[in-house]
Amino acid sequence: MQAEGGVEPGGIRLSCGLEETNDILRDLEAAFTHVAGIKRERV
């Protein structure tokens, strides 16, 4: 499904709608903080 939408493995898809800029920035900061705490696992 991701490939059909043009999102490659390891890529990030960002879709913004009608939101306050600060809400979007707060959401991105929370997401990046969460991802920073995840260790990469080698396959």
CHARMM-style PDB file with segment names, atoms N, HN, CA, C and O in Angstrom:
ATOM      1  N   MET     1       0.823  -1.197   0.000  1.00  0.00      PROA
ATOM      2  CA  MET     1       0.000   0.000   0.000  1.00  0.00      PROA
ATOM      3  C   MET     1       0.865   1.259   0.000  1.00  0.00      PROA
ATOM      4  O   MET     1       0.551   2.226  -0.693  1.00  0.00      PROA
ATOM      5  N   GLN     2       1.953   1.251   0.773  1.00  0.00      PROA
ATOM      6  HN  GLN     2       2.208   0.465   1.336  1.00  0.00      PROA
ATOM      7  CA  GLN     2       2.814   2.425   0.805  1.00  0.00      PROA
ATOM      8  C   GLN     2       3.436   2.699  -0.552  1.00  0.00      PROA
ATOM      9  O   GLN     2       3.483   3.845  -1.000  1.00  0.00      PROA
ATOM     10  N   ALA     3       3.917   1.638  -1.215  1.00  0.00      PROA
ATOM     11  HN  ALA     3       3.879   0.707  -0.852  1.00  0.00      PROA
ATOM     12  CA  ALA     3       4.560   1.817  -2.520  1.00  0.00      PROA
ATOM     13  C   ALA     3       3.577   2.392  -3.532  1.00  0.00      PROA
ATOM     14  O   ALA     3       3.951   3.208  -4.375  1.00  0.00      PROA
ATOM     15  N   GLU     4       2.325   1.967  -3.447  1.00  0.00      PROA
ATOM     16  HN  GLU     4       2.021   1.305  -2.762  1.00  0.00      PROA
ATOM     17  CA  GLU     4       1.303   2.490  -4.358  1.00  0.00      PROA
ATOM     18  C   GLU     4       1.099   3.987  -4.156  1.00  0.00      PROA
ATOM     19  O   GLU     4       0.785   4.719  -5.094  1.00  0.00      PROA
ATOM     20  N   GLY     5       1.283   4.426  -2.912  1.00  0.00      PROA
ATOM     21  HN  GLY     5       1.538   3.831  -2.150  1.00  0.00      PROA
ATOM     22  CA  GLY     5       1.114   5.843  -2.603  1.00  0.00      PROA
ATOM     23  C   GLY     5       2.372   6.659  -2.833  1.00  0.00      PROA
ATOM     24  O   GLY     5       2.384   7.868  -2.601  1.00  0.00      PROA
ATOM     25  N   GLY     6       3.444   5.994  -3.296  1.00  0.00      PROA
ATOM     26  HN  GLY     6       3.434   5.012  -3.485  1.00  0.00      PROA
ATOM     27  CA  GLY     6       4.682   6.706  -3.582  1.00  0.00      PROA
ATOM     28  C   GLY     6       5.601   6.871  -2.385  1.00  0.00      PROA
ATOM     29  O   GLY     6       6.563   7.636  -2.443  1.00  0.00      PROA
ATOM     30  N   VAL     7       5.312   6.150  -1.283  1.00  0.00      PROA
ATOM     31  HN  VAL     7       4.530   5.528  -1.236  1.00  0.00      PROA
ATOM     32  CA  VAL     7       6.156   6.231  -0.095  1.00  0.00      PROA
ATOM     33  C   VAL     7       7.096   5.035  -0.088  1.00  0.00      PROA
ATOM     34  O   VAL     7       6.650   3.890  -0.012  1.00  0.00      PROA
ATOM     35  N   GLU     8       8.384   5.296  -0.167  1.00  0.00      PROA
ATOM     36  HN  GLU     8       8.746   6.226  -0.229  1.00  0.00      PROA
ATOM     37  CA  GLU     8       9.387   4.239  -0.189  1.00  0.00      PROA
ATOM     38  C   GLU     8       9.667   3.768   1.236  1.00  0.00      PROA
ATOM     39  O   GLU     8       9.451   4.523   2.184  1.00  0.00      PROA
ATOM     40  N   PRO     9      10.144   2.533   1.403  1.00  0.00      PROA
ATOM     41  CA  PRO     9      10.525   2.063   2.741  1.00  0.00      PROA
ATOM     42  C   PRO     9      11.550   3.022   3.359  1.00  0.00      PROA
ATOM     43  O   PRO     9      12.517   3.415   2.706  1.00  0.00      PROA
ATOM     44  N   GLY    10      11.334   3.379   4.586  1.00  0.00      PROA
ATOM     45  HN  GLY    10      10.549   3.060   5.116  1.00  0.00      PROA
ATOM     46  CA  GLY    10      12.227   4.316   5.254  1.00  0.00      PROA
ATOM     47  C   GLY    10      11.880   5.772   4.999  1.00  0.00      PROA
ATOM     48  O   GLY    10      12.502   6.669   5.567  1.00  0.00      PROA
ATOM     49  N   GLY    11      10.894   6.011   4.153  1.00  0.00      PROA
ATOM     50  HN  GLY    11      10.389   5.282   3.691  1.00  0.00      PROA
ATOM     51  CA  GLY    11      10.477   7.378   3.846  1.00  0.00      PROA
ATOM     52  C   GLY    11       9.448   7.874   4.845  1.00  0.00      PROA
ATOM     53  O   GLY    11       8.916   7.105   5.646  1.00  0.00      PROA
ATOM     54  N   ILE    12       9.181   9.148   4.785  1.00  0.00      PROA
ATOM     55  HN  ILE    12       9.613   9.772   4.134  1.00  0.00      PROA
ATOM     56  CA  ILE    12       8.187   9.766   5.658  1.00  0.00      PROA
ATOM     57  C   ILE    12       7.154  10.451   4.780  1.00  0.00      PROA
ATOM     58  O   ILE    12       7.494  11.209   3.871  1.00  0.00      PROA
ATOM     59  N   ARG    13       5.899  10.177   5.060  1.00  0.00      PROA
ATOM     60  HN  ARG    13       5.622   9.562   5.798  1.00  0.00      PROA
ATOM     61  CA  ARG    13       4.813  10.852   4.346  1.00  0.00      PROA
ATOM     62  C   ARG    13       4.189  11.837   5.316  1.00  0.00      PROA
ATOM     63  O   ARG    13       3.759  11.454   6.404  1.00  0.00      PROA
ATOM     64  N   LEU    14       4.138  13.078   4.936  1.00  0.00      PROA
ATOM     65  HN  LEU    14       4.487  13.389   4.052  1.00  0.00      PROA
ATOM     66  CA  LEU    14       3.586  14.120   5.784  1.00  0.00      PROA
ATOM     67  C   LEU    14       2.423  14.766   5.057  1.00  0.00      PROA
ATOM     68  O   LEU    14       2.575  15.288   3.953  1.00  0.00      PROA
ATOM     69  N   SER    15       1.268  14.725   5.684  1.00  0.00      PROA
ATOM     70  HN  SER    15       1.144  14.300   6.581  1.00  0.00      PROA
ATOM     71  CA  SER    15       0.076  15.321   5.106  1.00  0.00      PROA
ATOM     72  C   SER    15      -0.469  16.343   6.095  1.00  0.00      PROA
ATOM     73  O   SER    15      -0.786  15.997   7.234  1.00  0.00      PROA
ATOM     74  N   CYS    16      -0.579  17.580   5.675  1.00  0.00      PROA
ATOM     75  HN  CYS    16      -0.322  17.861   4.750  1.00  0.00      PROA
ATOM     76  CA  CYS    16      -1.061  18.643   6.552  1.00  0.00      PROA
ATOM     77  C   CYS    16      -2.387  19.176   6.038  1.00  0.00      PROA
ATOM     78  O   CYS    16      -2.583  19.359   4.836  1.00  0.00      PROA
ATOM     79  N   GLY    17      -3.267  19.415   6.953  1.00  0.00      PROA
ATOM     80  HN  GLY    17      -3.108  19.266   7.929  1.00  0.00      PROA
ATOM     81  CA  GLY    17      -4.565  19.969   6.596  1.00  0.00      PROA
ATOM     82  C   GLY    17      -4.705  21.357   7.208  1.00  0.00      PROA
ATOM     83  O   GLY    17      -3.725  22.084   7.371  1.00  0.00      PROA
ATOM     84  N   LEU    18      -5.919  21.703   7.535  1.00  0.00      PROA
ATOM     85  HN  LEU    18      -6.715  21.113   7.402  1.00  0.00      PROA
ATOM     86  CA  LEU    18      -6.187  23.007   8.125  1.00  0.00      PROA
ATOM     87  C   LEU    18      -6.059  22.912   9.641  1.00  0.00      PROA
ATOM     88  O   LEU    18      -7.035  22.661  10.349  1.00  0.00      PROA
ATOM     89  N   GLU    19      -4.860  23.113  10.114  1.00  0.00      PROA
ATOM     90  HN  GLU    19      -4.067  23.317   9.539  1.00  0.00      PROA
ATOM     91  CA  GLU    19      -4.583  23.080  11.543  1.00  0.00      PROA
ATOM     92  C   GLU    19      -3.734  24.289  11.889  1.00  0.00      PROA
ATOM     93  O   GLU    19      -3.104  24.903  11.028  1.00  0.00      PROA
ATOM     94  N   GLU    20      -3.736  24.605  13.147  1.00  0.00      PROA
ATOM     95  HN  GLU    20      -4.248  24.106  13.846  1.00  0.00      PROA
ATOM     96  CA  GLU    20      -2.856  25.665  13.614  1.00  0.00      PROA
ATOM     97  C   GLU    20      -1.410  25.203  13.478  1.00  0.00      PROA
ATOM     98  O   GLU    20      -1.097  24.042  13.742  1.00  0.00      PROA
ATOM     99  N   THR    21      -0.549  26.092  13.074  1.00  0.00      PROA
ATOM    100  HN  THR    21      -0.803  27.035  12.859  1.00  0.00      PROA
ATOM    101  CA  THR    21       0.864  25.760  12.888  1.00  0.00      PROA
ATOM    102  C   THR    21       1.462  25.153  14.150  1.00  0.00      PROA
ATOM    103  O   THR    21       2.203  24.173  14.075  1.00  0.00      PROA
ATOM    104  N   ASN    22       1.149  25.723  15.303  1.00  0.00      PROA
ATOM    105  HN  ASN    22       0.547  26.519  15.364  1.00  0.00      PROA
ATOM    106  CA  ASN    22       1.707  25.210  16.558  1.00  0.00      PROA
ATOM    107  C   ASN    22       1.234  23.796  16.857  1.00  0.00      PROA
ATOM    108  O   ASN    22       1.984  23.017  17.446  1.00  0.00      PROA
ATOM    109  N   ASP    23       0.012  23.439  16.467  1.00  0.00      PROA
ATOM    110  HN  ASP    23      -0.596  24.071  15.987  1.00  0.00      PROA
ATOM    111  CA  ASP    23      -0.476  22.071  16.656  1.00  0.00      PROA
ATOM    112  C   ASP    23       0.345  21.094  15.825  1.00  0.00      PROA
ATOM    113  O   ASP    23       0.714  20.023  16.307  1.00  0.00      PROA
ATOM    114  N   ILE    24       0.630  21.460  14.580  1.00  0.00      PROA
ATOM    115  HN  ILE    24       0.331  22.330  14.189  1.00  0.00      PROA
ATOM    116  CA  ILE    24       1.425  20.599  13.695  1.00  0.00      PROA
ATOM    117  C   ILE    24       2.837  20.448  14.252  1.00  0.00      PROA
ATOM    118  O   ILE    24       3.368  19.339  14.302  1.00  0.00      PROA
ATOM    119  N   LEU    25       3.444  21.549  14.668  1.00  0.00      PROA
ATOM    120  HN  LEU    25       3.012  22.450  14.628  1.00  0.00      PROA
ATOM    121  CA  LEU    25       4.801  21.493  15.219  1.00  0.00      PROA
ATOM    122  C   LEU    25       4.855  20.648  16.485  1.00  0.00      PROA
ATOM    123  O   LEU    25       5.807  19.894  16.688  1.00  0.00      PROA
ATOM    124  N   ARG    26       3.849  20.767  17.333  1.00  0.00      PROA
ATOM    125  HN  ARG    26       3.076  21.379  17.168  1.00  0.00      PROA
ATOM    126  CA  ARG    26       3.778  19.974  18.566  1.00  0.00      PROA
ATOM    127  C   ARG    26       3.653  18.491  18.239  1.00  0.00      PROA
ATOM    128  O   ARG    26       4.311  17.661  18.866  1.00  0.00      PROA
ATOM    129  N   ASP    27       2.816  18.152  17.265  1.00  0.00      PROA
ATOM    130  HN  ASP    27       2.281  18.826  16.756  1.00  0.00      PROA
ATOM    131  CA  ASP    27       2.653  16.753  16.848  1.00  0.00      PROA
ATOM    132  C   ASP    27       3.948  16.190  16.277  1.00  0.00      PROA
ATOM    133  O   ASP    27       4.322  15.059  16.587  1.00  0.00      PROA
ATOM    134  N   LEU    28       4.637  16.975  15.441  1.00  0.00      PROA
ATOM    135  HN  LEU    28       4.333  17.893  15.189  1.00  0.00      PROA
ATOM    136  CA  LEU    28       5.908  16.526  14.865  1.00  0.00      PROA
ATOM    137  C   LEU    28       6.960  16.324  15.951  1.00  0.00      PROA
ATOM    138  O   LEU    28       7.701  15.341  15.923  1.00  0.00      PROA
ATOM    139  N   GLU    29       7.027  17.242  16.898  1.00  0.00      PROA
ATOM    140  HN  GLU    29       6.425  18.040  16.920  1.00  0.00      PROA
ATOM    141  CA  GLU    29       7.996  17.114  17.987  1.00  0.00      PROA
ATOM    142  C   GLU    29       7.735  15.844  18.794  1.00  0.00      PROA
ATOM    143  O   GLU    29       8.674  15.134  19.152  1.00  0.00      PROA
ATOM    144  N   ALA    30       6.469  15.555  19.081  1.00  0.00      PROA
ATOM    145  HN  ALA    30       5.705  16.132  18.790  1.00  0.00      PROA
ATOM    146  CA  ALA    30       6.121  14.339  19.821  1.00  0.00      PROA
ATOM    147  C   ALA    30       6.499  13.094  19.029  1.00  0.00      PROA
ATOM    148  O   ALA    30       7.009  12.128  19.596  1.00  0.00      PROA
ATOM    149  N   ALA    31       6.253  13.110  17.728  1.00  0.00      PROA
ATOM    150  HN  ALA    31       5.838  13.894  17.267  1.00  0.00      PROA
ATOM    151  CA  ALA    31       6.584  11.952  16.887  1.00  0.00      PROA
ATOM    152  C   ALA    31       8.090  11.738  16.822  1.00  0.00      PROA
ATOM    153  O   ALA    31       8.557  10.607  16.954  1.00  0.00      PROA
ATOM    154  N   PHE    32       8.857  12.806  16.621  1.00  0.00      PROA
ATOM    155  HN  PHE    32       8.478  13.726  16.514  1.00  0.00      PROA
ATOM    156  CA  PHE    32      10.316  12.679  16.548  1.00  0.00      PROA
ATOM    157  C   PHE    32      10.895  12.229  17.883  1.00  0.00      PROA
ATOM    158  O   PHE    32      11.850  11.451  17.906  1.00  0.00      PROA
ATOM    159  N   THR    33      10.341  12.700  18.991  1.00  0.00      PROA
ATOM    160  HN  THR    33       9.566  13.331  18.973  1.00  0.00      PROA
ATOM    161  CA  THR    33      10.796  12.271  20.310  1.00  0.00      PROA
ATOM    162  C   THR    33      10.539  10.784  20.492  1.00  0.00      PROA
ATOM    163  O   THR    33      11.386  10.064  21.021  1.00  0.00      PROA
ATOM    164  N   HSD    34       9.383  10.326  20.059  1.00  0.00      PROA
ATOM    165  HN  HSD    34       8.695  10.910  19.630  1.00  0.00      PROA
ATOM    166  CA  HSD    34       9.040   8.902  20.154  1.00  0.00      PROA
ATOM    167  C   HSD    34       9.991   8.059  19.310  1.00  0.00      PROA
ATOM    168  O   HSD    34      10.510   7.046  19.779  1.00  0.00      PROA
ATOM    169  N   VAL    35      10.217   8.476  18.076  1.00  0.00      PROA
ATOM    170  HN  VAL    35       9.796   9.299  17.695  1.00  0.00      PROA
ATOM    171  CA  VAL    35      11.077   7.722  17.162  1.00  0.00      PROA
ATOM    172  C   VAL    35      12.515   7.702  17.672  1.00  0.00      PROA
ATOM    173  O   VAL    35      13.207   6.695  17.519  1.00  0.00      PROA
ATOM    174  N   ALA    36      12.968   8.780  18.267  1.00  0.00      PROA
ATOM    175  HN  ALA    36      12.406   9.597  18.392  1.00  0.00      PROA
ATOM    176  CA  ALA    36      14.341   8.844  18.775  1.00  0.00      PROA
ATOM    177  C   ALA    36      14.569   7.813  19.878  1.00  0.00      PROA
ATOM    178  O   ALA    36      15.702   7.389  20.103  1.00  0.00      PROA
ATOM    179  N   GLY    37      13.504   7.408  20.565  1.00  0.00      PROA
ATOM    180  HN  GLY    37      12.583   7.752  20.382  1.00  0.00      PROA
ATOM    181  CA  GLY    37      13.622   6.426  21.639  1.00  0.00      PROA
ATOM    182  C   GLY    37      13.570   4.990  21.160  1.00  0.00      PROA
ATOM    183  O   GLY    37      13.743   4.070  21.959  1.00  0.00      PROA
ATOM    184  N   ILE    38      13.336   4.776  19.876  1.00  0.00      PROA
ATOM    185  HN  ILE    38      13.196   5.523  19.226  1.00  0.00      PROA
ATOM    186  CA  ILE    38      13.243   3.422  19.328  1.00  0.00      PROA
ATOM    187  C   ILE    38      14.597   3.028  18.762  1.00  0.00      PROA
ATOM    188  O   ILE    38      15.178   3.751  17.953  1.00  0.00      PROA
ATOM    189  N   LYS    39      15.094   1.874  19.194  1.00  0.00      PROA
ATOM    190  HN  LYS    39      14.622   1.287  19.852  1.00  0.00      PROA
ATOM    191  CA  LYS    39      16.368   1.387  18.668  1.00  0.00      PROA
ATOM    192  C   LYS    39      16.122   0.696  17.348  1.00  0.00      PROA
ATOM    193  O   LYS    39      15.133  -0.019  17.188  1.00  0.00      PROA
ATOM    194  N   ARG    40      17.012   0.906  16.407  1.00  0.00      PROA
ATOM    195  HN  ARG    40      17.815   1.487  16.536  1.00  0.00      PROA
ATOM    196  CA  ARG    40      16.912   0.226  15.110  1.00  0.00      PROA
ATOM    197  C   ARG    40      17.336  -1.218  15.282  1.00  0.00      PROA
ATOM    198  O   ARG    40      18.318  -1.518  15.960  1.00  0.00      PROA
ATOM    199  N   GLU    41      16.593  -2.090  14.670  1.00  0.00      PROA
ATOM    200  HN  GLU    41      15.795  -1.846  14.119  1.00  0.00      PROA
ATOM    201  CA  GLU    41      16.909  -3.508  14.715  1.00  0.00      PROA
ATOM    202  C   GLU    41      17.422  -3.933  13.350  1.00  0.00      PROA
ATOM    203  O   GLU    41      16.776  -3.684  12.332  1.00  0.00      PROA
ATOM    204  N   ARG    42      18.585  -4.577  13.327  1.00  0.00      PROA
ATOM    205  HN  ARG    42      19.111  -4.780  14.153  1.00  0.00      PROA
ATOM    206  CA  ARG    42      19.140  -5.053  12.059  1.00  0.00      PROA
ATOM    207  C   ARG    42      18.459  -6.338  11.663  1.00  0.00      PROA
ATOM    208  O   ARG    42      18.245  -7.230  12.484  1.00  0.00      PROA
ATOM    209  N   VAL    43      18.124  -6.418  10.394  1.00  0.00      PROA
ATOM    210  HN  VAL    43      18.298  -5.694   9.728  1.00  0.00      PROA
ATOM    211  CA  VAL    43      17.457  -7.616   9.874  1.00  0.00      PROA
ATOM    212  C   VAL    43      18.406  -8.368   8.987  1.00  0.00      PROA
ATOM    213  OT1 VAL    43      18.046  -9.412   8.442  1.00  0.00      PROA
TER     214      VAL     43
END
